[in-house]
Amino acid sequence: MLGGVELVTRSAGRLEARELRGGAGDGRGRGARLRLGVLSDTREALPQTLTNVARLVARFRAARVDAVVMLGGLDSSFVGAVRLLRALRGPWALLALAGDRSSAEGFQAALRHADPAAIDLTRTQIVAWPTLTLVGVPGYHLPHHNLAGPQGCGYDAADLTLLTARLRGTALPRLLLAHGPPRGQGPHAVDRASGEVNVGDPLLRRWIDEAQVRFGVFGHVHEAAGQATRLDGSPVAPGLWSDSLLLQVGSSEAVPHQQRTGDWSTGTAAVLELDGSRARYTMITLGSDATVARAASAASSHGLGGF
C-alpha cells in the first residue's frame, strides 16, 4: 500500500495534495523502497496484445510492484485505449500518461472511464514518495509525429520551465516518467534507433540536468528495448544498482518488431526498483524463442515490424 504518499496536483492555479491509496508492496520493512512495473507502446488493442498485457500483469503481481506505470503509445481509439488501461488494473496504483498517439482530452477521458482511481500524469505531473519524487512529462516533442494531429499531446520549453518551478522543494532524487526519451549519444543510449541514429529530445536532456533528475524510464524507440545508461552515458546492466539510470522499456505490442540487434520482439516491459539514491531494473521479454521466430517469419513475409 502506498500509505502516506502525497499526490501533488494543480487546481485553480494552486498546488493541492491528497493521499494516494493502493499498491501491492509487501510492507514488511522495505521502508522507502519503491518497485514499479513499467510498460509502453501497446498500440492497438489486438487480442494478442491484450494477452501480452495479461501476462505482464501476472509478472508485476509476482514482483509485488507498488505501482504500474503506462508510458503512452496506447490505442488511438477510445474503446481500444479503455480496454488496454482496464487490463492494467490490479492491487496497485496505476499511473499513466499520453504518448504520441493520443490527444490529451481523449487520453484523459479513456483513463477516467477505465479506472477513476488512476493517476493521470497529463493532469498530475508530480507524485511524492517519502524519499523520491516522480515527475511525468506526457506527450511527444515533435508535433508532426503525433497521430492525433493538432489535438495531440505535446510539450515545449515553457511547459518544462513551469514544471521546474513546481518541483522546487520536492524530495531528491527525482524519477522522470516520459513517453519519448531524451537525446543520447552513442549506441547504448535509450534513444538509439534504426539506422544507428539518436532520435531523442535534446531539450528534455538539458532539462534532466536542470531539474536534477537522476532516474528516468521511456518508451517510443522500440528497437532500443532494454538499453540502459547512467547519466554520463555509460551502460548499466540489468540487476545492478546504479546511482543514476535512464532505461528504455520498449514496446509491449504483440505485433513483431525488430530490435537493433537484429532479433525480433513480441513485447517487452520492465520492473524498476528504487531505493533511496540508487535504482536497478529487470527487463521482461514476452514470447519464447520459438514463438518469436515464428512471428518474425510471419512479419517478414507480410512486410510488418518496426515503427
N, C-alpha and C positions, 0 to 999 in steps of 0.2 A: 504494500500500500504506500502511496506517495504522501503519507501524512505530513502535515506541516509545511508543505511546499506552497509558495505563493505564485499565482499566475498574474503577471502584470500586464494590464491592457490599457488602451487609450479609450476614453469615453468622454464625450463632450469637451474634448481638448485637454483633459487631465488624466493623470495616471490613477488607476484603481487597481485593487488587488482582491483576489478571492482565493479560498483554499481549494486546491486541486486534489480530488479523491480518485482512487483507482490504482491499479497496478498489481503485479503478482510477485514482487520481490519477496525473498524469503523472510525478511525482517528479523533475522537471527544474528544480530550483532554486526551486520555489514556496515553499519554506520552510514556515512555519506556516499558510499559506493553506488553507482548508477549503471544499470545494464539496459541497453536499448536494442530492440530488433529494428533493423533499418532496411527498407526496400525502395525501389523507384521504377518508373517506366514500365508499368504493366501494359500500357496501351489498351487495345480493345479488350472487352470482357469476353474473350473467347472461352469455350469450355475448358480447353487445355490450360489456359492461363488462370482461370478460376481454380482449377486443380492445383496449379503451382501455388497459388495463394493459400489454399487449404493446407498444403504441405508445409509452407513457411509458418503458418500459424501454429502447427504442431511442433515445429522446430523451436519457435520462440517460446512456446509453453514449456518445452523440455529444458530450455535455457533459463527459465524463470526470469524473463525480462520484466522490468518495471514499466516500460512503455514501448509502444511500437510507433515508428516514425515513417510516414509515407512522403517521399520527396517529390511527388508530382509525376507528370507523364502518364496521367490516367486516361481512360477512355474519354474522348471529347464529347460523347453524348451523355445527357443527364442520366438516363436509365443505366447505361453501362458503368458510369462513374459510381452511382449508388450501389450497384451490385458488387463492385470491387471493394469499396470502402466498407460496406456491411460485412464482407467476408473477413475483414481485418479485426473485427471486434473480438474481444476476449477479456480475461481478467487483468487488464492493464489499462493504462491511459493511452489513448490514441491521439497522436499529433500528426497533422497533415498540412501540406501546402500545395498551391497550384504550380504547375510547371509550364511547359511551352505548348500545351495542347488545350488549355482551358482559359476562359475569361475568369476574372476574379469573381464576378457575380454568379456565374454558372457553377464554379467550384464551390463557393460558399453555400449555395442552395443544395448542391448534391451532398456535401458533408453534413449539413444540418439535417437533411432528410435521412441520411444513412445512420448517423449517430449524434444525437443532440448534445451528448456529453463530451464529444471530441474537442480537442484544442485546434482551432482554426488558425494556422500560422499566417494567413493573409490578414487576419484581424488582430491577432495577439502575437507579436513578434518576440516578446521577451518572457521567458519562463525561468523562474528562480528555483534552484536547488540549494540545499544548505551550503555547499562549498563549490558551486558551479552555476553558471548562467548559460541557458540555452537560447540561441538567437536564430530566428527564422528570417530568411530572405527569399520570399516567394517570387515566382515568375522567372523570366529569362531576359538576358540583357540585350538580345538582338530582336527588335520588333518584327522584322521581316521573316523571322524564323517561327513566329508564333502562329499556330494553326487557327487560333481564334481571331486572327486579323487585328484590326484596330481596337477591338474589345479585349485583346489578350492581356494576360497578367505580365507586367514587367516592372523594372525598377531602374532608377538612374542615380546620378551623383547626389542629387538633392535628397532622395529617399535615404541613401546611406548616411548622409550628413545628419539628418534628423535622427536616424537610428543611433548614431554615435552619441548624440546628446542625451538620448533616453537611456543609454547604457551607463551613464555616469553614476557611480555609487553602487553599481551591482557587483556581485561577487566575481572574483577571478578564481580559476581560469574561465574562459568562455568557449562554448561549443557552437559552431556555425552549422545550421541546417539549411541547405540550399539545393535547388534543382540543378542549376548549372555550376560547373566548377570554376575556380579562379584560374587565371593564366599561369601555367607552369613552364618549366624549362627541362628539356631533355626527355628521353624515352621512358623514364619511370614516373613521370608526372601524371596526376589524376585526370588531366585533360588531353592526354596523348591519343590522337585519333588516327584513323586510317590515312595512309599517305605520309605517316610519320611527321605530323604537324601538331602543334599545341593550339587548341581552339578555345581555351577558357577565357574568362573576362579579366583583362588587365586591371580594370577599375576595382573589381572585387578583391583581387590580390593585394592591391595597395590598401584597401580598406581593412583587410585582415590585420595588417600591421598596425594601422591607425587605431583600430578598436581593440587591440590586444587580444585577438582571437588566437587560441593555442591549438584548438582541435576543429576539424570540420569533416562532414560527410556530404557526398554529392552523387548525382546521377547523370543522366543525359548522354554521356560519352560511353556507350555500351561496350565498345571494343576494348576499353581500358579497365574493365571489371577486375577488381581485386588489386589494383595498383594503389600503393600507399607510400607516402613520403613524410618526412619531417618538414618543418617549415623551411629548412635550408635546402630541401630538395633531395636529401639522401633517402634511399628506400628503407621501408620498415617492413619486416617480415611478420606474418600473422602469429599471434600468440605472445609476442614480445612487448613488454611495457615500454612506452616511449613518452618523453616529456613534451612532445608535440606530434600531431598526426593529422594528415589530410588523407581521406580514404574515398576511393571511387567504388560504389557498391554495384554499379552496372544495372542491368535490366532484369526484371522478374518475368518478362514476357516469355511465353512458351514457344512462340514462333522462332525458329533457329536464327541466330545472328552470329556472325563470325567475329572472333577476337583478334587482337593484334598478333597473337602468337600463331594464328592460322587455324587454331581449334575452333569448334563450333559450340555455342552455348544455347541451352534451352531454359535459362533462368538462373539468376544469382541474387543474393541478398547478403546481409552481414549481421553479426551480433557485435555491438560495440560496448566495451566496458570502460568506465571512467572511475578512477579512484584518486580523488584529490588532484594533484598536479601531473597525473600520468594517465595514459589510455592504452588499450590494446584491442585487437579485433580478431574475429574469426569469420572467414567467408563461408557462405552456404552455396553450394553448387547443386542444382537440381538436374536429375536425369543421370542414368547410368551411362557408361561409355558406349554401350551398345545402342541405347536409346538415342544418344546424341549423334552417333554415327548414322543411324537410320534417318534421323531428322535432317542432318546435314545433306545427305544424299538427296532427300526429297526436296529440300530447299534449293539445292544447286540445279536440279532438273527443272524447277519452276521459276528460277531466277529470283528467289527470295533471299532475305538476310541483309544485315547491315542497317544503317539508319540514314 
